[in-house]
Amino acid sequence: MRIPALIALFAFFTFPMAHAGDHLEPVGSIYNPKWHDEYGNLIRQSLSPAISDRYVFATALVIPSFSEEFAVSIKMSGGDYSIVGATPEKQIWIDYREALGEREELNESLPEIPIISCEVPLSPDMGSRLLDVWFEMLRRTKYPYDDKLEPPHVGLDGTNYLFAMKTGKGMVGTTRSPDEATKPGYLAEIAHNLADSCFSGTQPSLNILDPLEKLEAALASDN
């Protein structure tokens, strides 16, 4: 594998690797057609059923180190809400890593990646509440550095979360493997539970409500 490719892949898996905080951190927009790098752009394109739909308003893009990436979003059309999701049959990272060497030797393009998509209804009340906490979390993004914080640490294991919302030019924030009892941790739990509901074909219930109520309370306590 080429050294520049290695550097690019390392850079992707270490952004922004900050000291864990109780907030999301700024990051480049996943709505940008040239988002991040080749691997990141391949994720965005492959999972576009849950990202690029015109009626999608809020998205969570989840990139684990050792399992399939997925995107899950809140969709709103004519007052009706739903959860939409997309995930590959095989981890995109594995296909991408294997294709790099073959492409250099055989001049082959990146492979077509089979994608599993889903959509399930969401009650208007829960849909509205989810959009509210998405907006509040993204409105409060901030960089982690100040005199009291240590510099970022670097590591390859863990899960990257990118949360986005289509408002104006788009709002985007990120976190990596957040502690469970934090605002980013509650939002990450919501993302996983939304995906579980969507891919299993069941409407969300208490599995969404519990972390949603905890996040609403935590956000309200900051006001």
Contacts in CASP RR format, 6 or more apart in sequence:
PFRMAT RR
TARGET T0000
AUTHOR 0000-0000-0000
METHOD contacts of the structure
MODEL  1
MRIPALIALFAFFTFPMAHAGDHLEPVGSIYNPKWHDEYGNLIRQSLSPA
ISDRYVFATALVIPSFSEEFAVSIKMSGGDYSIVGATPEKQIWIDYREAL
GEREELNESLPEIPIISCEVPLSPDMGSRLLDVWFEMLRRTKYPYDDKLE
PPHVGLDGTNYLFAMKTGKGMVGTTRSPDEATKPGYLAEIAHNLADSCFS
GTQPSLNILDPLEKLEAALASDN
1 97 0 8 1.000
1 100 0 8 1.000
1 101 0 8 1.000
1 104 0 8 1.000
2 100 0 8 1.000
2 104 0 8 1.000
5 100 0 8 1.000
8 37 0 8 1.000
8 38 0 8 1.000
8 39 0 8 1.000
9 39 0 8 1.000
9 97 0 8 1.000
10 156 0 8 1.000
11 37 0 8 1.000
12 36 0 8 1.000
12 37 0 8 1.000
12 39 0 8 1.000
12 40 0 8 1.000
13 65 0 8 1.000
13 155 0 8 1.000
13 156 0 8 1.000
13 160 0 8 1.000
14 154 0 8 1.000
14 155 0 8 1.000
14 156 0 8 1.000
15 27 0 8 1.000
15 36 0 8 1.000
15 160 0 8 1.000
15 174 0 8 1.000
16 25 0 8 1.000
16 27 0 8 1.000
16 152 0 8 1.000
16 174 0 8 1.000
16 176 0 8 1.000
17 152 0 8 1.000
17 153 0 8 1.000
17 154 0 8 1.000
17 155 0 8 1.000
17 176 0 8 1.000
18 25 0 8 1.000
18 143 0 8 1.000
18 144 0 8 1.000
18 145 0 8 1.000
18 152 0 8 1.000
18 176 0 8 1.000
19 144 0 8 1.000
19 149 0 8 1.000
19 150 0 8 1.000
19 151 0 8 1.000
19 152 0 8 1.000
19 153 0 8 1.000
20 175 0 8 1.000
20 177 0 8 1.000
20 178 0 8 1.000
20 179 0 8 1.000
20 182 0 8 1.000
21 144 0 8 1.000
21 175 0 8 1.000
21 178 0 8 1.000
21 182 0 8 1.000
21 184 0 8 1.000
22 182 0 8 1.000
22 183 0 8 1.000
22 184 0 8 1.000
23 137 0 8 1.000
23 140 0 8 1.000
23 141 0 8 1.000
23 142 0 8 1.000
23 183 0 8 1.000
23 184 0 8 1.000
24 137 0 8 1.000
24 138 0 8 1.000
24 140 0 8 1.000
24 141 0 8 1.000
24 163 0 8 1.000
24 173 0 8 1.000
24 174 0 8 1.000
24 175 0 8 1.000
24 184 0 8 1.000
24 187 0 8 1.000
25 141 0 8 1.000
25 142 0 8 1.000
25 143 0 8 1.000
25 144 0 8 1.000
25 173 0 8 1.000
25 174 0 8 1.000
25 175 0 8 1.000
26 141 0 8 1.000
26 142 0 8 1.000
26 143 0 8 1.000
26 172 0 8 1.000
26 173 0 8 1.000
26 174 0 8 1.000
27 162 0 8 1.000
27 172 0 8 1.000
27 173 0 8 1.000
27 174 0 8 1.000
28 35 0 8 1.000
28 36 0 8 1.000
28 172 0 8 1.000
29 35 0 8 1.000
29 164 0 8 1.000
29 169 0 8 1.000
29 170 0 8 1.000
29 172 0 8 1.000
30 44 0 8 1.000
30 51 0 8 1.000
30 59 0 8 1.000
30 61 0 8 1.000
30 162 0 8 1.000
30 164 0 8 1.000
30 172 0 8 1.000
31 51 0 8 1.000
31 164 0 8 1.000
31 166 0 8 1.000
31 170 0 8 1.000
31 172 0 8 1.000
33 41 0 8 1.000
34 41 0 8 1.000
35 41 0 8 1.000
35 44 0 8 1.000
38 96 0 8 1.000
39 92 0 8 1.000
39 93 0 8 1.000
39 96 0 8 1.000
42 92 0 8 1.000
42 96 0 8 1.000
42 110 0 8 1.000
42 113 0 8 1.000
43 61 0 8 1.000
43 63 0 8 1.000
43 69 0 8 1.000
43 92 0 8 1.000
44 51 0 8 1.000
44 61 0 8 1.000
46 86 0 8 1.000
46 88 0 8 1.000
46 92 0 8 1.000
46 113 0 8 1.000
46 115 0 8 1.000
47 61 0 8 1.000
47 69 0 8 1.000
47 70 0 8 1.000
47 71 0 8 1.000
47 85 0 8 1.000
47 86 0 8 1.000
47 87 0 8 1.000
47 88 0 8 1.000
47 115 0 8 1.000
48 86 0 8 1.000
49 84 0 8 1.000
49 85 0 8 1.000
49 86 0 8 1.000
49 115 0 8 1.000
49 117 0 8 1.000
50 56 0 8 1.000
50 59 0 8 1.000
50 70 0 8 1.000
50 71 0 8 1.000
50 72 0 8 1.000
50 73 0 8 1.000
50 84 0 8 1.000
50 85 0 8 1.000
50 86 0 8 1.000
50 117 0 8 1.000
51 59 0 8 1.000
51 61 0 8 1.000
51 71 0 8 1.000
51 73 0 8 1.000
51 86 0 8 1.000
53 73 0 8 1.000
53 75 0 8 1.000
53 84 0 8 1.000
55 75 0 8 1.000
55 76 0 8 1.000
55 77 0 8 1.000
56 73 0 8 1.000
56 74 0 8 1.000
56 75 0 8 1.000
56 84 0 8 1.000
56 166 0 8 1.000
57 73 0 8 1.000
57 74 0 8 1.000
57 75 0 8 1.000
57 76 0 8 1.000
57 131 0 8 1.000
57 165 0 8 1.000
57 166 0 8 1.000
58 73 0 8 1.000
58 74 0 8 1.000
58 130 0 8 1.000
58 131 0 8 1.000
58 134 0 8 1.000
58 135 0 8 1.000
58 163 0 8 1.000
58 164 0 8 1.000
58 165 0 8 1.000
58 166 0 8 1.000
59 71 0 8 1.000
59 72 0 8 1.000
59 73 0 8 1.000
59 74 0 8 1.000
59 163 0 8 1.000
59 164 0 8 1.000
59 165 0 8 1.000
60 71 0 8 1.000
60 72 0 8 1.000
60 73 0 8 1.000
60 161 0 8 1.000
60 162 0 8 1.000
60 163 0 8 1.000
60 164 0 8 1.000
60 187 0 8 1.000
60 188 0 8 1.000
60 190 0 8 1.000
60 191 0 8 1.000
60 194 0 8 1.000
60 195 0 8 1.000
61 69 0 8 1.000
61 70 0 8 1.000
61 71 0 8 1.000
61 161 0 8 1.000
61 162 0 8 1.000
61 163 0 8 1.000
61 164 0 8 1.000
62 69 0 8 1.000
62 70 0 8 1.000
62 71 0 8 1.000
62 72 0 8 1.000
62 159 0 8 1.000
62 160 0 8 1.000
62 161 0 8 1.000
62 162 0 8 1.000
62 188 0 8 1.000
62 191 0 8 1.000
62 192 0 8 1.000
62 195 0 8 1.000
63 69 0 8 1.000
63 159 0 8 1.000
63 160 0 8 1.000
63 161 0 8 1.000
63 162 0 8 1.000
64 158 0 8 1.000
64 159 0 8 1.000
64 160 0 8 1.000
65 156 0 8 1.000
65 157 0 8 1.000
65 158 0 8 1.000
65 159 0 8 1.000
66 91 0 8 1.000
66 157 0 8 1.000
67 91 0 8 1.000
68 87 0 8 1.000
68 88 0 8 1.000
68 89 0 8 1.000
68 90 0 8 1.000
68 91 0 8 1.000
68 92 0 8 1.000
69 87 0 8 1.000
69 88 0 8 1.000
69 91 0 8 1.000
69 92 0 8 1.000
69 93 0 8 1.000
70 85 0 8 1.000
70 86 0 8 1.000
70 87 0 8 1.000
70 195 0 8 1.000
71 85 0 8 1.000
71 86 0 8 1.000
71 87 0 8 1.000
72 83 0 8 1.000
72 84 0 8 1.000
72 85 0 8 1.000
72 191 0 8 1.000
72 194 0 8 1.000
72 195 0 8 1.000
72 198 0 8 1.000
73 83 0 8 1.000
73 84 0 8 1.000
73 85 0 8 1.000
74 81 0 8 1.000
74 82 0 8 1.000
74 83 0 8 1.000
74 122 0 8 1.000
74 127 0 8 1.000
74 130 0 8 1.000
74 131 0 8 1.000
74 134 0 8 1.000
74 194 0 8 1.000
75 81 0 8 1.000
75 82 0 8 1.000
75 83 0 8 1.000
75 84 0 8 1.000
75 119 0 8 1.000
76 127 0 8 1.000
76 131 0 8 1.000
79 124 0 8 1.000
80 121 0 8 1.000
80 124 0 8 1.000
81 121 0 8 1.000
81 122 0 8 1.000
81 123 0 8 1.000
81 124 0 8 1.000
81 126 0 8 1.000
81 127 0 8 1.000
81 128 0 8 1.000
82 119 0 8 1.000
82 120 0 8 1.000
82 121 0 8 1.000
82 122 0 8 1.000
83 118 0 8 1.000
83 119 0 8 1.000
83 120 0 8 1.000
83 122 0 8 1.000
83 194 0 8 1.000
83 197 0 8 1.000
83 198 0 8 1.000
83 204 0 8 1.000
84 117 0 8 1.000
84 118 0 8 1.000
84 119 0 8 1.000
84 198 0 8 1.000
85 117 0 8 1.000
85 118 0 8 1.000
85 119 0 8 1.000
85 195 0 8 1.000
85 198 0 8 1.000
85 199 0 8 1.000
86 115 0 8 1.000
86 116 0 8 1.000
86 117 0 8 1.000
86 118 0 8 1.000
87 115 0 8 1.000
87 116 0 8 1.000
87 195 0 8 1.000
87 199 0 8 1.000
88 95 0 8 1.000
88 113 0 8 1.000
88 114 0 8 1.000
88 115 0 8 1.000
88 116 0 8 1.000
89 113 0 8 1.000
89 114 0 8 1.000
89 115 0 8 1.000
89 116 0 8 1.000
90 113 0 8 1.000
90 114 0 8 1.000
92 113 0 8 1.000
95 110 0 8 1.000
95 111 0 8 1.000
95 113 0 8 1.000
96 110 0 8 1.000
99 108 0 8 1.000
99 110 0 8 1.000
99 111 0 8 1.000
102 108 0 8 1.000
103 109 0 8 1.000
103 110 0 8 1.000
116 199 0 8 1.000
118 198 0 8 1.000
118 199 0 8 1.000
118 201 0 8 1.000
119 198 0 8 1.000
120 197 0 8 1.000
120 198 0 8 1.000
120 201 0 8 1.000
120 202 0 8 1.000
120 203 0 8 1.000
120 204 0 8 1.000
121 203 0 8 1.000
122 130 0 8 1.000
122 203 0 8 1.000
122 204 0 8 1.000
123 203 0 8 1.000
126 204 0 8 1.000
126 208 0 8 1.000
126 209 0 8 1.000
126 212 0 8 1.000
129 212 0 8 1.000
129 216 0 8 1.000
130 190 0 8 1.000
130 208 0 8 1.000
130 212 0 8 1.000
131 165 0 8 1.000
132 216 0 8 1.000
133 187 0 8 1.000
133 190 0 8 1.000
133 212 0 8 1.000
133 215 0 8 1.000
133 216 0 8 1.000
133 219 0 8 1.000
134 163 0 8 1.000
134 165 0 8 1.000
134 187 0 8 1.000
135 165 0 8 1.000
135 167 0 8 1.000
135 171 0 8 1.000
136 219 0 8 1.000
137 163 0 8 1.000
137 173 0 8 1.000
137 183 0 8 1.000
137 184 0 8 1.000
137 187 0 8 1.000
137 215 0 8 1.000
137 219 0 8 1.000
138 163 0 8 1.000
138 164 0 8 1.000
138 165 0 8 1.000
138 171 0 8 1.000
138 172 0 8 1.000
138 173 0 8 1.000
139 171 0 8 1.000
140 222 0 8 1.000
141 171 0 8 1.000
141 173 0 8 1.000
144 152 0 8 1.000
145 151 0 8 1.000
158 176 0 8 1.000
158 177 0 8 1.000
159 176 0 8 1.000
159 177 0 8 1.000
159 188 0 8 1.000
160 174 0 8 1.000
160 176 0 8 1.000
161 174 0 8 1.000
161 175 0 8 1.000
161 176 0 8 1.000
161 178 0 8 1.000
161 184 0 8 1.000
161 187 0 8 1.000
161 188 0 8 1.000
161 191 0 8 1.000
162 172 0 8 1.000
162 173 0 8 1.000
162 174 0 8 1.000
163 172 0 8 1.000
163 173 0 8 1.000
163 174 0 8 1.000
163 187 0 8 1.000
163 191 0 8 1.000
164 170 0 8 1.000
164 171 0 8 1.000
164 172 0 8 1.000
164 173 0 8 1.000
165 171 0 8 1.000
165 172 0 8 1.000
175 184 0 8 1.000
175 185 0 8 1.000
175 187 0 8 1.000
175 188 0 8 1.000
178 184 0 8 1.000
178 185 0 8 1.000
178 188 0 8 1.000
179 185 0 8 1.000
180 186 0 8 1.000
180 189 0 8 1.000
183 215 0 8 1.000
183 218 0 8 1.000
183 219 0 8 1.000
185 211 0 8 1.000
186 211 0 8 1.000
186 212 0 8 1.000
186 214 0 8 1.000
186 215 0 8 1.000
186 218 0 8 1.000
187 211 0 8 1.000
187 215 0 8 1.000
189 211 0 8 1.000
190 208 0 8 1.000
190 211 0 8 1.000
190 212 0 8 1.000
190 215 0 8 1.000
193 204 0 8 1.000
193 207 0 8 1.000
193 208 0 8 1.000
193 211 0 8 1.000
194 204 0 8 1.000
194 208 0 8 1.000
196 207 0 8 1.000
197 203 0 8 1.000
197 204 0 8 1.000
197 207 0 8 1.000
197 208 0 8 1.000
END
